[in-house]
Every structure is written in structure tokens, then in C-alpha cells.
Amino acid sequence: MRFLEDLSAWVAQQRWYAGKSHEPRFRILAEQSAPGATRYLLMDDAGSLPALYNVPLARVESSVEAVDSISGDGDAYLIDATRHPDFATGMLAEMGVDVSRVTGSRVLTAEQSNTSIVFDEDGEPTIILKIFRTLHHGENPDVTVQRALSAAGSPYVPRFLASLETEWPDVGRASGTAHGTLAFAQEFLPGVQDGWGVALDAARDGRDFTESAHDLGVAIAGVHEALGATLETVDAGPSDVAMTGAAWRRRLAIAAAEVPAVADRIAAIEAIYQAALERPWPRLQRIHGDLHLGQVLAVPHGGWRIVDFEGEPLRPMEERAIPDLTTRDVAGMLRSFDYAGAVGGRSDGVAWATACRGAFIAAYAGAAETVDLDPVILRALVLDKAVYESIYEARNRPEWLPVPLAGIDAALA
């Protein structure tokens, strides 16, 4: 009992724990053997939906290694196994990755919802291992999509290496068992810069970013083309269109109730939604699902790489694999340019963002041979994204509310 109390207190303090809005109620669902460690699958039953966490622990005897230990009695300590080299390298070996040249590893500190470990081969960083902390039934979309893109030879994602699956008891399934992705490994790209940081620096300095925006449009089009060719695509039936329209209007109703400026524009927004719903819709396919400048990496002298294909974090995992409009990704990137221009704080931020959007769209449309970029549907999706942003900003950062409101006005103009 004391062990579970100590473990629960530690998990509740981690950045990757998603239940910070409630008092957790943990139970150990399963214990699994792992390289140099024990993997505890910890169920939190206290939230609106149960959540399952992947918590590997390693036993150490050195008090130096036991810094930030989870529990211990002075003779031995339990620590987060991701900090233990034997566990990290052992996971790679479990996946079938050759570890004969691995000379060291380190945990990245910037991750929030997952844990990433970088491995050196012969002294150079070459592999990154992404450990999923929250587990879901079914293969993680990040694995499905990046494996498919790597197999297709796409130059716009890091090279996929391998993944690792596990299973656990689930009384809600006929088989009594669920299975999901624990982790995957891919190529590590040294010296990369986060796309949001790169764009924001350019916006703050008033530097032209249209060439980078153009190249990003080509990269996103390339990813969409490869996904359409390698993974499932479906016709958009009346039910798909109706469900999308219902989602747009549901968000619009919430925004209108909370943001007076949105309520003043509701008729004009509705008219654009209706026009988009009456258009012939393109085929639906796998997309990124949560695309913005923070999900792309600028490689020194190597263009852009797109990462983090898990999809929209607030959507249930099974919904993230459903084919969708590629235009949704395009709309997300256009809104991200607007945010960079606004946060950059210069008087010419709107013009900077407008130029980036134009370069991005022109490049995407020119490079996407099989993907349909309907301007009416795109306009509706940009509006829907800005409407969602207005809800978020009104609730969390009221001083930022003018950014999505300006986006709504621009889409309505």
C-alpha cells in the first residue's frame, strides 16, 4: 500500500500526467518485466474517463542514482527507468534495433505528454526513442503514419526504425485484453530548430519568411500525397459532411455564448459553413490532425521535417485514425502563421503573416497533384479553427483574444 501511495504521489507531479484537474485515484492494472526494470501500467479511475499510464521503474542501490527516487529504504531505491541506461538501450534491443554502436543516452527535458530519449552511436546522436506515457488500445497514429511515410521514402519525416507493443487486461473487450503502442524509435536529426521558434524570430525581426513558408507548403503537400497513396482513403459521404458541419456549429454556439464578438458575426460565419457543406467534398484520408508550426522541424541545410502525428490531443485515440480532410492541416498551418505574426509584436505582423500564408498556399497547391484544395472548404476550416481559438483564448489568455478575432474577420472579408 505504501508503494502505491508513493508511486501515485510521484506520477501526479509529472509533466506527462494529464489528470491535473482532478484528485487522482490510481490502481496497478498490470506489472510487466522490462529490460532492467518493471513496467507498471497504472490506471487512474478518477477522471471523466479512465486513463492508463506507462510507468517503468528501475531498482538502484547508489544514492547518487537515486536522486528524485520514487521510493526507497536506504539500501535500494526505485527510480524512473527512463533515466537508467540499461532500460533505455534494452528497449531499443527489444524492438530489434541494433545497439552494438550505442555509446550513451540522455532524456530530453522538453517533452510533456511523452518521454523522449536520445542515443549516441560512436559518440554522435543518431536515434531518438519516444516512450508513450498514456496508453490506448490500438496502434498509436504516430507510429502508423510515420512508418507508412518512411516506407514510402518520404523525405519530409525522420526515418522510422521500429516500435514496441504491449497488452493489458480490459474487461470491456470481448477478448478480455487490449493492446497498444509503448514506444517507437526513429532517426534523430541534430541541430534542428522548432518551426514555431524559427518563424517567431523572423516575425519579431521583420525578416522575410516566404521562402521558408513556400518550402513548408511543398513538404506538407508531399506528406499528404504519400499518405493518400499508402493508407486508406474514402469518399466523403453525406454522414461525414453532416458530422463535420455539426461539429463546426457546436463550436460556434459555444464561442458565441462566451465571446460577444463571435456572437456578432455568427450569421456571416454560418453562411460560409453552409457554402462549404454544399460543395463536392474530396476523398478523405489520413492527415496530421494537429498541424502547426510547433509540429515541424527546420533541419540545417535540409529543409523541413514534420513530426508528432498523434493527432488532436483532445480527440479519443480511435477517432484520430479516421480519414479526414487534408484541408484541415492546411488551415492549421495558416492560423499558425497568423499567431507568429501577432506574437512577433511588430506593426507589420499582419502583412508578414499574409505574405507567409500566400507563399504557403501557392506552394502547396502547386505541389499537391492528387490532393484537392477547395478554397471554400479551406475558408470554412480556417474559420472553425479561429472560432475554436477564440474559446480557448477567452478562457485561458484573454489578452490574446484579438488574435483569433482578427483571423475570423480576415476569413470573413
Contacts in CASP RR format, 6 or more apart in sequence:
PFRMAT RR
TARGET T0000
AUTHOR 0000-0000-0000
METHOD contacts of the structure
MODEL  1
MRFLEDLSAWVAQQRWYAGKSHEPRFRILAEQSAPGATRYLLMDDAGSLP
ALYNVPLARVESSVEAVDSISGDGDAYLIDATRHPDFATGMLAEMGVDVS
RVTGSRVLTAEQSNTSIVFDEDGEPTIILKIFRTLHHGENPDVTVQRALS
AAGSPYVPRFLASLETEWPDVGRASGTAHGTLAFAQEFLPGVQDGWGVAL
DAARDGRDFTESAHDLGVAIAGVHEALGATLETVDAGPSDVAMTGAAWRR
RLAIAAAEVPAVADRIAAIEAIYQAALERPWPRLQRIHGDLHLGQVLAVP
HGGWRIVDFEGEPLRPMEERAIPDLTTRDVAGMLRSFDYAGAVGGRSDGV
AWATACRGAFIAAYAGAAETVDLDPVILRALVLDKAVYESIYEARNRPEW
LPVPLAGIDAALA
2 71 0 8 1.000
3 71 0 8 1.000
4 26 0 8 1.000
4 27 0 8 1.000
4 28 0 8 1.000
6 70 0 8 1.000
6 71 0 8 1.000
7 26 0 8 1.000
7 40 0 8 1.000
7 42 0 8 1.000
7 55 0 8 1.000
7 57 0 8 1.000
7 70 0 8 1.000
7 71 0 8 1.000
8 24 0 8 1.000
8 26 0 8 1.000
8 42 0 8 1.000
10 70 0 8 1.000
11 17 0 8 1.000
11 24 0 8 1.000
11 26 0 8 1.000
11 42 0 8 1.000
11 53 0 8 1.000
11 55 0 8 1.000
12 19 0 8 1.000
12 20 0 8 1.000
12 24 0 8 1.000
14 133 0 8 1.000
15 111 0 8 1.000
15 112 0 8 1.000
16 53 0 8 1.000
16 111 0 8 1.000
16 112 0 8 1.000
16 113 0 8 1.000
16 114 0 8 1.000
16 115 0 8 1.000
16 133 0 8 1.000
16 134 0 8 1.000
17 24 0 8 1.000
17 53 0 8 1.000
17 133 0 8 1.000
18 51 0 8 1.000
18 113 0 8 1.000
18 134 0 8 1.000
19 44 0 8 1.000
19 46 0 8 1.000
19 47 0 8 1.000
19 51 0 8 1.000
22 46 0 8 1.000
22 47 0 8 1.000
23 46 0 8 1.000
24 44 0 8 1.000
24 46 0 8 1.000
25 44 0 8 1.000
25 45 0 8 1.000
25 46 0 8 1.000
26 42 0 8 1.000
26 43 0 8 1.000
26 44 0 8 1.000
26 45 0 8 1.000
27 42 0 8 1.000
27 43 0 8 1.000
27 45 0 8 1.000
28 40 0 8 1.000
28 41 0 8 1.000
28 42 0 8 1.000
28 43 0 8 1.000
29 41 0 8 1.000
29 42 0 8 1.000
29 43 0 8 1.000
29 52 0 8 1.000
29 168 0 8 1.000
29 169 0 8 1.000
30 40 0 8 1.000
30 41 0 8 1.000
30 168 0 8 1.000
30 169 0 8 1.000
31 38 0 8 1.000
31 39 0 8 1.000
31 40 0 8 1.000
31 41 0 8 1.000
32 38 0 8 1.000
32 39 0 8 1.000
32 40 0 8 1.000
32 41 0 8 1.000
32 166 0 8 1.000
33 39 0 8 1.000
34 56 0 8 1.000
34 81 0 8 1.000
34 87 0 8 1.000
34 91 0 8 1.000
35 86 0 8 1.000
35 87 0 8 1.000
35 89 0 8 1.000
35 90 0 8 1.000
35 91 0 8 1.000
35 93 0 8 1.000
35 94 0 8 1.000
36 58 0 8 1.000
36 81 0 8 1.000
36 84 0 8 1.000
36 86 0 8 1.000
36 87 0 8 1.000
36 90 0 8 1.000
37 56 0 8 1.000
37 57 0 8 1.000
37 58 0 8 1.000
37 59 0 8 1.000
37 81 0 8 1.000
37 84 0 8 1.000
37 86 0 8 1.000
37 87 0 8 1.000
38 56 0 8 1.000
38 57 0 8 1.000
39 54 0 8 1.000
39 55 0 8 1.000
39 56 0 8 1.000
39 57 0 8 1.000
39 81 0 8 1.000
39 166 0 8 1.000
39 182 0 8 1.000
40 55 0 8 1.000
40 56 0 8 1.000
40 57 0 8 1.000
41 52 0 8 1.000
41 53 0 8 1.000
41 54 0 8 1.000
41 55 0 8 1.000
41 135 0 8 1.000
41 168 0 8 1.000
42 52 0 8 1.000
42 53 0 8 1.000
42 55 0 8 1.000
43 50 0 8 1.000
43 51 0 8 1.000
43 52 0 8 1.000
43 53 0 8 1.000
44 50 0 8 1.000
44 51 0 8 1.000
44 52 0 8 1.000
44 53 0 8 1.000
51 134 0 8 1.000
52 134 0 8 1.000
52 135 0 8 1.000
52 136 0 8 1.000
52 168 0 8 1.000
53 133 0 8 1.000
53 134 0 8 1.000
53 135 0 8 1.000
54 131 0 8 1.000
54 132 0 8 1.000
54 133 0 8 1.000
54 134 0 8 1.000
54 135 0 8 1.000
54 182 0 8 1.000
55 133 0 8 1.000
56 80 0 8 1.000
56 81 0 8 1.000
56 82 0 8 1.000
56 87 0 8 1.000
56 131 0 8 1.000
57 70 0 8 1.000
57 78 0 8 1.000
57 79 0 8 1.000
57 80 0 8 1.000
57 81 0 8 1.000
58 78 0 8 1.000
58 79 0 8 1.000
58 80 0 8 1.000
58 81 0 8 1.000
58 83 0 8 1.000
58 84 0 8 1.000
58 86 0 8 1.000
58 87 0 8 1.000
59 76 0 8 1.000
59 77 0 8 1.000
59 78 0 8 1.000
60 66 0 8 1.000
60 69 0 8 1.000
60 76 0 8 1.000
60 77 0 8 1.000
60 78 0 8 1.000
60 79 0 8 1.000
60 84 0 8 1.000
61 75 0 8 1.000
61 76 0 8 1.000
61 77 0 8 1.000
63 74 0 8 1.000
63 77 0 8 1.000
65 77 0 8 1.000
65 79 0 8 1.000
65 84 0 8 1.000
66 72 0 8 1.000
66 77 0 8 1.000
66 79 0 8 1.000
68 79 0 8 1.000
68 80 0 8 1.000
69 77 0 8 1.000
69 78 0 8 1.000
69 79 0 8 1.000
70 77 0 8 1.000
70 78 0 8 1.000
70 79 0 8 1.000
70 80 0 8 1.000
71 77 0 8 1.000
71 78 0 8 1.000
72 78 0 8 1.000
81 87 0 8 1.000
82 88 0 8 1.000
82 107 0 8 1.000
82 115 0 8 1.000
82 117 0 8 1.000
82 131 0 8 1.000
83 107 0 8 1.000
85 104 0 8 1.000
85 105 0 8 1.000
88 105 0 8 1.000
88 117 0 8 1.000
88 119 0 8 1.000
88 129 0 8 1.000
89 99 0 8 1.000
89 102 0 8 1.000
89 104 0 8 1.000
89 105 0 8 1.000
89 119 0 8 1.000
90 99 0 8 1.000
91 129 0 8 1.000
91 131 0 8 1.000
91 164 0 8 1.000
91 182 0 8 1.000
91 183 0 8 1.000
92 99 0 8 1.000
92 102 0 8 1.000
92 119 0 8 1.000
92 127 0 8 1.000
92 129 0 8 1.000
92 162 0 8 1.000
92 185 0 8 1.000
93 99 0 8 1.000
94 164 0 8 1.000
95 161 0 8 1.000
95 162 0 8 1.000
95 163 0 8 1.000
95 164 0 8 1.000
95 183 0 8 1.000
95 184 0 8 1.000
95 185 0 8 1.000
96 162 0 8 1.000
97 127 0 8 1.000
97 161 0 8 1.000
97 162 0 8 1.000
97 185 0 8 1.000
99 119 0 8 1.000
101 121 0 8 1.000
101 122 0 8 1.000
102 119 0 8 1.000
102 120 0 8 1.000
102 121 0 8 1.000
102 127 0 8 1.000
103 120 0 8 1.000
103 121 0 8 1.000
103 122 0 8 1.000
103 123 0 8 1.000
104 119 0 8 1.000
104 120 0 8 1.000
104 123 0 8 1.000
105 117 0 8 1.000
105 118 0 8 1.000
105 119 0 8 1.000
105 120 0 8 1.000
106 117 0 8 1.000
106 118 0 8 1.000
107 115 0 8 1.000
107 116 0 8 1.000
107 117 0 8 1.000
108 115 0 8 1.000
108 116 0 8 1.000
108 117 0 8 1.000
108 118 0 8 1.000
108 128 0 8 1.000
113 133 0 8 1.000
113 134 0 8 1.000
113 313 0 8 1.000
114 130 0 8 1.000
114 131 0 8 1.000
114 132 0 8 1.000
114 133 0 8 1.000
115 130 0 8 1.000
115 131 0 8 1.000
115 133 0 8 1.000
116 128 0 8 1.000
116 129 0 8 1.000
116 130 0 8 1.000
116 131 0 8 1.000
117 128 0 8 1.000
117 129 0 8 1.000
117 131 0 8 1.000
118 125 0 8 1.000
118 127 0 8 1.000
118 128 0 8 1.000
118 129 0 8 1.000
118 188 0 8 1.000
119 125 0 8 1.000
119 126 0 8 1.000
119 127 0 8 1.000
119 128 0 8 1.000
119 129 0 8 1.000
119 188 0 8 1.000
120 126 0 8 1.000
121 127 0 8 1.000
124 190 0 8 1.000
125 188 0 8 1.000
125 190 0 8 1.000
126 187 0 8 1.000
126 188 0 8 1.000
127 161 0 8 1.000
127 185 0 8 1.000
127 186 0 8 1.000
127 187 0 8 1.000
127 188 0 8 1.000
128 158 0 8 1.000
128 185 0 8 1.000
128 186 0 8 1.000
128 187 0 8 1.000
128 188 0 8 1.000
129 183 0 8 1.000
129 184 0 8 1.000
129 185 0 8 1.000
130 142 0 8 1.000
130 183 0 8 1.000
130 184 0 8 1.000
130 185 0 8 1.000
130 186 0 8 1.000
131 182 0 8 1.000
131 183 0 8 1.000
132 140 0 8 1.000
132 181 0 8 1.000
132 182 0 8 1.000
132 183 0 8 1.000
135 166 0 8 1.000
135 168 0 8 1.000
135 180 0 8 1.000
135 181 0 8 1.000
135 182 0 8 1.000
136 180 0 8 1.000
136 317 0 8 1.000
136 318 0 8 1.000
137 170 0 8 1.000
137 173 0 8 1.000
137 178 0 8 1.000
137 179 0 8 1.000
137 180 0 8 1.000
137 317 0 8 1.000
137 318 0 8 1.000
138 178 0 8 1.000
138 179 0 8 1.000
138 180 0 8 1.000
138 181 0 8 1.000
138 317 0 8 1.000
138 318 0 8 1.000
139 163 0 8 1.000
139 165 0 8 1.000
139 180 0 8 1.000
139 181 0 8 1.000
140 180 0 8 1.000
140 181 0 8 1.000
140 184 0 8 1.000
140 310 0 8 1.000
140 317 0 8 1.000
141 286 0 8 1.000
141 309 0 8 1.000
141 310 0 8 1.000
141 311 0 8 1.000
141 317 0 8 1.000
141 320 0 8 1.000
141 321 0 8 1.000
142 181 0 8 1.000
142 184 0 8 1.000
142 308 0 8 1.000
142 309 0 8 1.000
142 310 0 8 1.000
143 160 0 8 1.000
143 163 0 8 1.000
143 181 0 8 1.000
143 184 0 8 1.000
144 231 0 8 1.000
144 286 0 8 1.000
144 309 0 8 1.000
144 321 0 8 1.000
145 227 0 8 1.000
145 231 0 8 1.000
145 286 0 8 1.000
145 288 0 8 1.000
145 309 0 8 1.000
146 157 0 8 1.000
146 158 0 8 1.000
146 160 0 8 1.000
146 184 0 8 1.000
146 186 0 8 1.000
146 309 0 8 1.000
147 160 0 8 1.000
147 163 0 8 1.000
148 226 0 8 1.000
148 227 0 8 1.000
148 230 0 8 1.000
148 231 0 8 1.000
148 286 0 8 1.000
149 156 0 8 1.000
149 157 0 8 1.000
149 160 0 8 1.000
149 223 0 8 1.000
149 226 0 8 1.000
149 227 0 8 1.000
149 230 0 8 1.000
150 157 0 8 1.000
150 159 0 8 1.000
150 160 0 8 1.000
150 186 0 8 1.000
151 160 0 8 1.000
151 230 0 8 1.000
152 226 0 8 1.000
152 229 0 8 1.000
152 230 0 8 1.000
153 226 0 8 1.000
154 222 0 8 1.000
154 223 0 8 1.000
154 226 0 8 1.000
156 219 0 8 1.000
156 220 0 8 1.000
156 222 0 8 1.000
156 223 0 8 1.000
156 304 0 8 1.000
156 305 0 8 1.000
156 306 0 8 1.000
157 223 0 8 1.000
157 305 0 8 1.000
157 306 0 8 1.000
157 307 0 8 1.000
158 186 0 8 1.000
158 187 0 8 1.000
158 188 0 8 1.000
158 189 0 8 1.000
158 305 0 8 1.000
158 307 0 8 1.000
159 186 0 8 1.000
159 187 0 8 1.000
160 184 0 8 1.000
160 186 0 8 1.000
160 187 0 8 1.000
161 184 0 8 1.000
161 185 0 8 1.000
161 186 0 8 1.000
161 187 0 8 1.000
162 184 0 8 1.000
162 185 0 8 1.000
163 181 0 8 1.000
163 183 0 8 1.000
163 184 0 8 1.000
163 185 0 8 1.000
164 181 0 8 1.000
164 182 0 8 1.000
164 183 0 8 1.000
164 184 0 8 1.000
165 179 0 8 1.000
165 180 0 8 1.000
165 181 0 8 1.000
165 182 0 8 1.000
166 179 0 8 1.000
166 180 0 8 1.000
166 182 0 8 1.000
167 177 0 8 1.000
167 178 0 8 1.000
167 179 0 8 1.000
167 180 0 8 1.000
168 177 0 8 1.000
168 178 0 8 1.000
168 179 0 8 1.000
169 176 0 8 1.000
169 177 0 8 1.000
169 178 0 8 1.000
170 176 0 8 1.000
170 177 0 8 1.000
170 178 0 8 1.000
189 297 0 8 1.000
189 299 0 8 1.000
189 305 0 8 1.000
191 299 0 8 1.000
191 300 0 8 1.000
192 297 0 8 1.000
192 298 0 8 1.000
192 299 0 8 1.000
192 300 0 8 1.000
192 305 0 8 1.000
193 297 0 8 1.000
193 298 0 8 1.000
194 293 0 8 1.000
194 294 0 8 1.000
194 297 0 8 1.000
194 298 0 8 1.000
195 293 0 8 1.000
195 294 0 8 1.000
195 296 0 8 1.000
195 297 0 8 1.000
195 298 0 8 1.000
196 292 0 8 1.000
196 293 0 8 1.000
196 294 0 8 1.000
196 336 0 8 1.000
196 340 0 8 1.000
197 293 0 8 1.000
197 294 0 8 1.000
198 212 0 8 1.000
198 293 0 8 1.000
198 298 0 8 1.000
199 209 0 8 1.000
199 212 0 8 1.000
199 293 0 8 1.000
199 336 0 8 1.000
199 337 0 8 1.000
199 340 0 8 1.000
199 356 0 8 1.000
200 340 0 8 1.000
200 341 0 8 1.000
200 343 0 8 1.000
200 344 0 8 1.000
201 207 0 8 1.000
202 208 0 8 1.000
202 209 0 8 1.000
202 212 0 8 1.000
202 340 0 8 1.000
202 352 0 8 1.000
203 209 0 8 1.000
203 340 0 8 1.000
203 341 0 8 1.000
203 343 0 8 1.000
203 344 0 8 1.000
203 345 0 8 1.000
203 346 0 8 1.000
203 349 0 8 1.000
203 352 0 8 1.000
203 353 0 8 1.000
204 344 0 8 1.000
204 345 0 8 1.000
204 346 0 8 1.000
206 346 0 8 1.000
206 348 0 8 1.000
206 349 0 8 1.000
206 352 0 8 1.000
208 355 0 8 1.000
209 352 0 8 1.000
209 355 0 8 1.000
209 356 0 8 1.000
210 355 0 8 1.000
210 356 0 8 1.000
210 358 0 8 1.000
210 359 0 8 1.000
211 359 0 8 1.000
212 298 0 8 1.000
213 337 0 8 1.000
213 355 0 8 1.000
213 356 0 8 1.000
213 357 0 8 1.000
213 358 0 8 1.000
213 359 0 8 1.000
213 360 0 8 1.000
213 363 0 8 1.000
214 359 0 8 1.000
214 360 0 8 1.000
214 362 0 8 1.000
214 363 0 8 1.000
215 303 0 8 1.000
215 304 0 8 1.000
215 363 0 8 1.000
216 296 0 8 1.000
216 304 0 8 1.000
216 333 0 8 1.000
216 360 0 8 1.000
216 363 0 8 1.000
217 333 0 8 1.000
217 360 0 8 1.000
217 361 0 8 1.000
217 363 0 8 1.000
217 364 0 8 1.000
217 367 0 8 1.000
218 363 0 8 1.000
218 364 0 8 1.000
218 367 0 8 1.000
219 296 0 8 1.000
219 303 0 8 1.000
219 304 0 8 1.000
219 305 0 8 1.000
219 306 0 8 1.000
220 291 0 8 1.000
220 306 0 8 1.000
220 329 0 8 1.000
220 330 0 8 1.000
220 333 0 8 1.000
220 364 0 8 1.000
221 363 0 8 1.000
221 364 0 8 1.000
221 365 0 8 1.000
221 366 0 8 1.000
221 367 0 8 1.000
221 368 0 8 1.000
221 371 0 8 1.000
222 367 0 8 1.000
222 368 0 8 1.000
223 288 0 8 1.000
223 306 0 8 1.000
224 285 0 8 1.000
224 287 0 8 1.000
224 326 0 8 1.000
224 329 0 8 1.000
224 368 0 8 1.000
224 371 0 8 1.000
225 367 0 8 1.000
225 368 0 8 1.000
225 369 0 8 1.000
225 370 0 8 1.000
225 371 0 8 1.000
227 285 0 8 1.000
227 286 0 8 1.000
227 287 0 8 1.000
228 285 0 8 1.000
228 286 0 8 1.000
228 370 0 8 1.000
228 371 0 8 1.000
229 370 0 8 1.000
231 285 0 8 1.000
231 286 0 8 1.000
232 285 0 8 1.000
232 286 0 8 1.000
232 323 0 8 1.000
233 283 0 8 1.000
233 284 0 8 1.000
233 285 0 8 1.000
233 323 0 8 1.000
234 283 0 8 1.000
234 284 0 8 1.000
234 285 0 8 1.000
234 323 0 8 1.000
235 283 0 8 1.000
235 284 0 8 1.000
236 281 0 8 1.000
236 282 0 8 1.000
236 283 0 8 1.000
236 284 0 8 1.000
236 325 0 8 1.000
237 281 0 8 1.000
240 281 0 8 1.000
240 284 0 8 1.000
241 277 0 8 1.000
241 281 0 8 1.000
244 277 0 8 1.000
244 325 0 8 1.000
245 273 0 8 1.000
245 277 0 8 1.000
247 384 0 8 1.000
248 273 0 8 1.000
248 380 0 8 1.000
248 384 0 8 1.000
248 387 0 8 1.000
249 270 0 8 1.000
249 273 0 8 1.000
251 384 0 8 1.000
251 387 0 8 1.000
251 388 0 8 1.000
251 391 0 8 1.000
252 262 0 8 1.000
252 266 0 8 1.000
252 269 0 8 1.000
252 270 0 8 1.000
252 273 0 8 1.000
252 384 0 8 1.000
252 387 0 8 1.000
254 391 0 8 1.000
255 262 0 8 1.000
255 387 0 8 1.000
255 388 0 8 1.000
255 390 0 8 1.000
255 391 0 8 1.000
255 394 0 8 1.000
256 262 0 8 1.000
256 263 0 8 1.000
256 266 0 8 1.000
257 263 0 8 1.000
258 391 0 8 1.000
258 394 0 8 1.000
258 395 0 8 1.000
259 390 0 8 1.000
259 391 0 8 1.000
259 394 0 8 1.000
259 401 0 8 1.000
259 405 0 8 1.000
261 390 0 8 1.000
261 401 0 8 1.000
261 405 0 8 1.000
261 408 0 8 1.000
262 269 0 8 1.000
262 387 0 8 1.000
262 390 0 8 1.000
262 405 0 8 1.000
262 408 0 8 1.000
265 408 0 8 1.000
265 409 0 8 1.000
265 412 0 8 1.000
268 412 0 8 1.000
269 383 0 8 1.000
269 387 0 8 1.000
269 408 0 8 1.000
269 412 0 8 1.000
272 376 0 8 1.000
272 379 0 8 1.000
272 380 0 8 1.000
272 383 0 8 1.000
272 411 0 8 1.000
272 412 0 8 1.000
273 380 0 8 1.000
273 383 0 8 1.000
273 384 0 8 1.000
275 376 0 8 1.000
275 380 0 8 1.000
276 374 0 8 1.000
276 376 0 8 1.000
276 377 0 8 1.000
276 379 0 8 1.000
276 380 0 8 1.000
276 381 0 8 1.000
277 380 0 8 1.000
279 374 0 8 1.000
279 376 0 8 1.000
279 377 0 8 1.000
281 325 0 8 1.000
281 374 0 8 1.000
281 377 0 8 1.000
282 325 0 8 1.000
282 326 0 8 1.000
282 327 0 8 1.000
282 371 0 8 1.000
282 372 0 8 1.000
282 374 0 8 1.000
283 323 0 8 1.000
283 372 0 8 1.000
284 322 0 8 1.000
284 323 0 8 1.000
284 324 0 8 1.000
284 325 0 8 1.000
285 323 0 8 1.000
285 324 0 8 1.000
285 326 0 8 1.000
286 321 0 8 1.000
286 323 0 8 1.000
286 324 0 8 1.000
287 324 0 8 1.000
287 325 0 8 1.000
287 326 0 8 1.000
287 328 0 8 1.000
287 329 0 8 1.000
288 295 0 8 1.000
288 306 0 8 1.000
288 308 0 8 1.000
288 309 0 8 1.000
288 311 0 8 1.000
288 329 0 8 1.000
289 309 0 8 1.000
289 311 0 8 1.000
289 312 0 8 1.000
289 320 0 8 1.000
289 324 0 8 1.000
289 328 0 8 1.000
289 329 0 8 1.000
290 308 0 8 1.000
290 310 0 8 1.000
290 311 0 8 1.000
290 312 0 8 1.000
290 313 0 8 1.000
291 306 0 8 1.000
291 328 0 8 1.000
291 329 0 8 1.000
291 332 0 8 1.000
291 333 0 8 1.000
291 336 0 8 1.000
292 332 0 8 1.000
292 333 0 8 1.000
292 335 0 8 1.000
292 336 0 8 1.000
292 339 0 8 1.000
293 333 0 8 1.000
293 336 0 8 1.000
293 337 0 8 1.000
293 339 0 8 1.000
293 340 0 8 1.000
294 336 0 8 1.000
295 306 0 8 1.000
295 307 0 8 1.000
295 308 0 8 1.000
296 304 0 8 1.000
296 305 0 8 1.000
296 306 0 8 1.000
296 307 0 8 1.000
297 304 0 8 1.000
297 305 0 8 1.000
297 306 0 8 1.000
297 307 0 8 1.000
298 304 0 8 1.000
299 305 0 8 1.000
310 320 0 8 1.000
311 320 0 8 1.000
312 320 0 8 1.000
325 377 0 8 1.000
325 381 0 8 1.000
326 368 0 8 1.000
326 371 0 8 1.000
326 372 0 8 1.000
326 373 0 8 1.000
327 373 0 8 1.000
327 374 0 8 1.000
327 377 0 8 1.000
327 378 0 8 1.000
327 381 0 8 1.000
328 381 0 8 1.000
330 361 0 8 1.000
330 364 0 8 1.000
330 373 0 8 1.000
330 378 0 8 1.000
330 381 0 8 1.000
331 378 0 8 1.000
331 381 0 8 1.000
331 382 0 8 1.000
331 384 0 8 1.000
331 385 0 8 1.000
332 381 0 8 1.000
332 382 0 8 1.000
332 385 0 8 1.000
333 360 0 8 1.000
334 357 0 8 1.000
334 360 0 8 1.000
334 361 0 8 1.000
334 382 0 8 1.000
335 382 0 8 1.000
335 385 0 8 1.000
335 386 0 8 1.000
335 389 0 8 1.000
335 404 0 8 1.000
335 407 0 8 1.000
337 353 0 8 1.000
337 356 0 8 1.000
337 357 0 8 1.000
337 360 0 8 1.000
338 353 0 8 1.000
338 357 0 8 1.000
338 403 0 8 1.000
338 406 0 8 1.000
338 407 0 8 1.000
338 410 0 8 1.000
339 403 0 8 1.000
340 353 0 8 1.000
340 356 0 8 1.000
341 349 0 8 1.000
341 350 0 8 1.000
341 352 0 8 1.000
341 353 0 8 1.000
342 349 0 8 1.000
342 350 0 8 1.000
342 353 0 8 1.000
342 402 0 8 1.000
342 403 0 8 1.000
342 406 0 8 1.000
343 403 0 8 1.000
346 352 0 8 1.000
350 406 0 8 1.000
361 373 0 8 1.000
364 373 0 8 1.000
365 373 0 8 1.000
379 411 0 8 1.000
382 407 0 8 1.000
382 411 0 8 1.000
383 408 0 8 1.000
383 411 0 8 1.000
383 412 0 8 1.000
386 404 0 8 1.000
386 405 0 8 1.000
386 407 0 8 1.000
386 408 0 8 1.000
386 411 0 8 1.000
387 404 0 8 1.000
387 408 0 8 1.000
389 403 0 8 1.000
389 404 0 8 1.000
390 401 0 8 1.000
390 404 0 8 1.000
390 405 0 8 1.000
390 408 0 8 1.000
393 400 0 8 1.000
393 401 0 8 1.000
393 403 0 8 1.000
393 404 0 8 1.000
394 401 0 8 1.000
END
